[in-house]
Amino acid sequence: MARRVSSELFVSRLSFYITTGELEKLFSPFGLIEQVRLVKDPRTQRPKGFGFVKYAREIDAKNALKAMNGRVVNSRLIFVELAKTTNPAETSS
C-alpha cells in the first residue's frame, strides 16, 4: 500500500516572538495555505517555538519543505518536516 504524503508541515526552532501572520508570509510563496497554527504556552500565550503549516496541495508542502528546511529566519536555524499524522484506527485498542 502506498504511503500518503502529508500536506501539513511541522516547523520547529522558531522565534518565541513570531506571529501566525509572519509564519504564513514565510511559507505562502510555495502555494495556497489552508491553515497556520503556532503552539502557545497556555499561561503566557507566547509561542513555544514550533507550529504547523497546512497546504491545500501535497506538492506545495514538499516544495516548501525543500526550500525552508535549514533556513535561517530571525537569526534562528529552523527545521521543517512533514507533520506526523495519527490514524485513529491504529491508536484505539
Residue frames as a rotation matrix with the C-alpha (Angstrom) as fourth column:
MET 1
0.581 0.814 0.000 0.00
0.814 -0.581 0.000 0.00
0.000 0.000 -1.000 0.00
ALA 2
-0.188 -0.643 0.742 1.39
0.596 -0.675 -0.435 3.42
0.781 0.361 0.510 -0.97
ARG 3
-0.246 0.006 -0.969 2.01
0.906 -0.353 -0.233 5.84
-0.343 -0.936 0.082 1.87
ARG 4
0.588 0.533 0.608 0.16
0.696 -0.717 -0.045 9.13
0.412 0.450 -0.792 1.51
VAL 5
-0.599 -0.799 0.060 2.35
0.701 -0.559 -0.444 12.21
0.388 -0.224 0.894 1.81
SER 6
0.111 0.628 -0.770 1.04
0.891 -0.406 -0.203 14.82
-0.440 -0.664 -0.605 4.20
SER 7
0.142 -0.015 0.990 0.25
0.633 -0.767 -0.102 18.35
0.761 0.641 -0.099 3.11
GLU 8
0.956 0.172 0.239 0.96
-0.081 -0.627 0.774 19.59
0.283 -0.759 -0.586 6.66
LEU 9
0.074 -0.997 -0.038 4.41
0.235 0.054 -0.970 20.67
0.969 0.063 0.238 7.79
PHE 10
0.814 -0.010 -0.581 5.85
0.578 -0.073 0.812 20.77
-0.050 -0.997 -0.053 11.29
VAL 11
0.320 -0.692 0.648 8.14
0.147 -0.639 -0.755 23.79
0.936 0.336 -0.103 11.77
SER 12
0.769 -0.092 -0.632 10.45
0.639 0.146 0.755 23.90
0.022 -0.985 0.171 14.79
ARG 13
-0.217 -0.888 -0.406 13.07
0.928 -0.317 0.197 26.19
-0.304 -0.334 0.892 16.34
LEU 14
0.173 0.379 0.909 11.03
0.632 -0.750 0.193 29.30
0.755 0.541 -0.369 15.54
SER 15
-0.793 -0.359 0.492 11.42
-0.046 -0.770 -0.637 32.56
0.607 -0.528 0.594 17.40
PHE 16
-0.586 0.576 -0.570 9.33
0.801 0.306 -0.514 32.79
-0.121 -0.758 -0.641 20.56
TYR 17
-0.434 0.384 -0.815 8.02
0.019 -0.901 -0.434 36.12
-0.901 -0.203 0.384 19.22
ILE 18
-0.997 0.072 -0.015 6.87
-0.014 0.017 1.000 35.02
0.072 0.997 -0.016 15.73
THR 19
-0.307 0.952 -0.020 3.22
-0.628 -0.218 -0.747 35.56
-0.715 -0.217 0.665 14.80
THR 20
0.045 0.407 0.912 0.94
0.457 0.803 -0.381 33.38
-0.888 0.434 -0.150 12.71
GLY 21
0.915 0.310 -0.258 0.91
-0.035 -0.576 -0.816 36.14
-0.401 0.756 -0.517 10.10
GLU 22
0.212 -0.927 -0.310 4.70
-0.915 -0.299 0.269 36.14
-0.342 0.226 -0.912 9.85
LEU 23
-0.456 -0.347 0.819 4.79
-0.173 0.938 0.301 32.35
-0.873 -0.004 -0.488 9.59
GLU 24
0.470 0.710 0.524 2.15
0.473 0.299 -0.829 32.40
-0.745 0.637 -0.195 6.87
LYS 25
0.830 -0.203 -0.520 4.07
-0.475 -0.745 -0.468 35.10
-0.292 0.636 -0.715 4.96
LEU 26
-0.182 -0.971 0.158 7.25
-0.764 0.241 0.599 32.98
-0.619 -0.011 -0.785 5.12
PHE 27
-0.628 -0.063 0.776 5.55
0.128 0.975 0.183 29.91
-0.768 0.214 -0.604 3.66
SER 28
0.370 0.915 -0.161 2.99
-0.008 -0.170 -0.985 31.48
-0.929 0.366 -0.056 1.29
PRO 29
-0.035 -0.374 -0.927 5.32
-0.909 -0.374 0.185 31.74
-0.416 0.849 -0.327 -1.75
PHE 30
-0.895 -0.435 0.104 5.11
-0.373 0.853 0.365 27.95
-0.247 0.288 -0.925 -2.12
GLY 31
-0.713 0.689 -0.131 1.36
0.324 0.489 0.810 27.61
0.622 0.534 -0.572 -2.55
LEU 32
0.018 0.857 0.515 -2.10
-0.446 -0.454 0.771 28.06
0.895 -0.243 0.374 -1.10
ILE 33
-0.936 -0.340 -0.087 -2.05
-0.041 0.353 -0.935 27.69
0.348 -0.872 -0.344 2.67
GLU 34
-0.022 0.969 -0.244 -5.15
0.280 0.240 0.929 26.30
0.960 -0.048 -0.277 4.36
GLN 35
0.936 0.348 -0.053 -4.07
0.119 -0.171 0.978 26.77
0.331 -0.922 -0.201 7.97
VAL 36
-0.205 -0.966 0.160 -1.22
-0.017 -0.160 -0.987 28.10
0.979 -0.205 0.016 10.10
ARG 37
0.878 0.468 -0.106 -1.02
0.074 0.086 0.994 27.17
0.474 -0.880 0.041 13.80
LEU 38
-0.273 -0.913 0.302 1.51
-0.396 -0.180 -0.901 28.21
0.877 -0.365 -0.313 16.41
VAL 39
0.299 0.296 -0.907 1.64
0.671 0.611 0.421 26.19
0.679 -0.734 -0.016 19.60
LYS 40
-0.025 -0.218 0.976 1.45
-0.346 -0.914 -0.213 28.63
0.938 -0.342 -0.052 22.51
ASP 41
-0.892 -0.262 -0.368 2.15
0.286 0.303 -0.909 28.47
0.350 -0.916 -0.195 26.22
PRO 42
-0.001 0.998 -0.069 -1.28
0.743 0.047 0.668 28.40
0.670 -0.050 -0.741 27.91
ARG 43
0.241 0.056 -0.969 -0.16
0.893 -0.404 0.198 30.71
-0.380 -0.913 -0.147 30.70
THR 44
-0.364 -0.525 -0.770 1.74
0.236 -0.851 0.469 33.40
-0.901 -0.011 0.434 28.78
GLN 45
0.718 0.681 0.145 0.14
0.227 -0.032 -0.973 32.95
-0.658 0.732 -0.177 25.33
ARG 46
0.171 -0.742 -0.649 3.62
-0.859 -0.435 0.270 33.28
-0.482 0.511 -0.711 23.77
PRO 47
0.722 0.046 -0.690 4.62
-0.523 0.690 -0.501 30.84
0.453 0.722 0.522 21.04
LYS 48
0.771 -0.419 0.479 6.61
-0.170 0.590 0.789 27.82
-0.613 -0.691 0.383 22.22
GLY 49
-0.158 -0.910 -0.384 8.86
-0.685 -0.179 0.706 27.91
-0.711 0.374 -0.596 19.15
PHE 50
-0.957 -0.117 0.266 7.08
0.107 0.709 0.697 25.47
-0.270 0.695 -0.666 16.89
GLY 51
-0.143 0.941 -0.307 3.99
-0.576 -0.331 -0.747 25.30
-0.805 0.070 0.590 14.73
PHE 52
-0.324 0.174 0.930 2.24
0.586 0.809 0.053 23.80
-0.743 0.562 -0.365 11.73
VAL 53
-0.425 0.218 -0.879 1.59
-0.700 -0.695 0.166 24.97
-0.575 0.685 0.448 8.18
LYS 54
-0.196 0.446 0.873 -1.05
0.398 0.850 -0.345 23.12
-0.896 0.280 -0.344 6.17
TYR 55
-0.790 -0.145 -0.595 -1.13
-0.466 -0.489 0.737 23.45
-0.398 0.860 0.319 2.38
ALA 56
0.315 0.934 -0.170 -4.01
-0.775 0.150 -0.614 22.74
-0.548 0.325 0.771 0.03
ARG 57
0.847 -0.065 -0.528 -1.75
-0.372 0.638 -0.674 20.55
0.381 0.767 0.516 -2.13
GLU 58
0.838 -0.534 0.109 0.88
0.312 0.634 0.708 18.00
-0.447 -0.559 0.698 -1.16
ILE 59
0.335 -0.740 0.583 3.29
0.875 0.014 -0.485 19.17
0.350 0.673 0.652 -3.88
ASP 60
0.468 -0.121 0.876 3.30
-0.133 -0.989 -0.066 22.67
0.874 -0.086 -0.478 -2.37
ALA 61
0.919 -0.130 0.371 4.16
-0.361 0.098 0.928 21.21
-0.157 -0.987 0.043 1.05
LYS 62
0.640 -0.716 0.280 7.03
0.715 0.688 0.124 19.23
-0.282 0.121 0.952 -0.50
ASN 63
0.274 -0.523 0.807 8.39
0.595 -0.567 -0.570 22.33
0.755 0.636 0.156 -2.24
ALA 64
0.649 0.015 0.761 8.19
-0.467 -0.781 0.414 24.39
0.601 -0.624 -0.500 0.96
LEU 65
0.935 -0.312 0.169 9.92
0.056 0.598 0.800 21.60
-0.351 -0.738 0.576 2.89
LYS 66
0.419 -0.811 0.409 12.83
0.904 0.333 -0.268 21.52
0.081 0.482 0.872 0.46
ALA 67
0.162 -0.328 0.931 13.20
0.370 -0.854 -0.365 25.31
0.915 0.403 -0.017 0.37
MET 68
0.503 0.192 0.843 12.68
-0.504 -0.727 0.466 26.15
0.703 -0.659 -0.269 4.05
ASN 69
0.958 -0.165 -0.234 14.31
0.283 0.670 0.686 23.31
0.044 -0.724 0.688 5.99
GLY 70
0.161 -0.967 -0.198 17.59
0.966 0.113 0.232 24.54
-0.202 -0.228 0.952 7.42
ARG 71
0.059 -0.071 0.996 16.92
0.526 -0.846 -0.092 28.18
0.849 0.529 -0.012 6.56
VAL 72
-0.731 -0.313 -0.606 17.81
0.680 -0.415 -0.605 30.99
-0.062 -0.854 0.516 8.97
VAL 73
0.063 0.822 0.566 14.74
0.469 -0.525 0.710 33.02
0.881 0.221 -0.419 9.99
ASN 74
0.775 0.198 0.600 15.05
-0.312 -0.706 0.636 35.84
0.550 -0.680 -0.485 12.52
SER 75
-0.055 -0.956 0.287 18.61
-0.908 -0.072 -0.413 34.71
0.415 -0.283 -0.864 13.33
ARG 76
-0.036 0.092 0.995 17.40
-0.652 0.752 -0.093 31.17
-0.757 -0.652 0.033 14.11
LEU 77
-0.830 -0.245 -0.501 18.04
-0.536 0.603 0.591 28.00
0.158 0.759 -0.632 12.11
ILE 78
0.047 0.931 0.362 14.60
-0.897 0.199 -0.396 26.46
-0.441 -0.306 0.844 11.57
PHE 79
-0.947 -0.226 0.226 13.75
-0.133 0.921 0.365 22.83
-0.291 0.316 -0.903 10.84
VAL 80
-0.045 0.940 -0.338 10.83
-0.968 -0.124 -0.218 21.79
-0.247 0.317 0.916 8.66
GLU 81
-0.978 -0.190 0.089 9.47
-0.164 0.957 0.240 18.26
-0.131 0.220 -0.967 8.32
LEU 82
-0.388 0.888 -0.248 6.26
-0.198 0.182 0.963 16.56
0.900 0.422 0.105 7.31
ALA 83
-0.279 0.386 0.879 3.82
-0.960 -0.140 -0.243 16.54
0.029 -0.912 0.410 10.22
LYS 84
-0.974 -0.031 -0.223 3.18
-0.021 0.999 -0.049 13.09
0.224 -0.043 -0.974 11.56
THR 85
-0.178 0.975 0.129 -0.48
-0.891 -0.216 0.400 12.17
0.418 -0.044 0.907 11.39
THR 86
-0.871 -0.045 0.490 -2.03
-0.324 0.802 -0.502 9.53
-0.370 -0.596 -0.712 13.58
ASN 87
-0.526 0.707 -0.472 -4.63
-0.304 0.362 0.881 7.13
0.794 0.607 0.024 12.32
PRO 88
-0.129 0.519 0.845 -7.44
-0.989 -0.131 -0.070 6.80
0.074 -0.844 0.530 14.92
ALA 89
0.799 0.438 -0.412 -7.86
-0.450 0.890 0.072 3.12
0.399 0.128 0.908 13.96
GLU 90
0.127 -0.853 -0.506 -4.23
0.190 0.521 -0.832 2.43
0.974 0.009 0.228 14.90
THR 91
-0.672 -0.455 0.584 -4.36
-0.390 -0.453 -0.802 4.20
0.629 -0.767 0.127 18.27
SER 92
0.169 0.789 0.590 -7.55
-0.977 0.055 0.206 2.65
0.130 -0.611 0.781 19.63
SER 93
-0.846 -0.506 -0.169 -7.21
-0.463 0.853 -0.241 -0.71
0.266 -0.125 -0.956 21.37
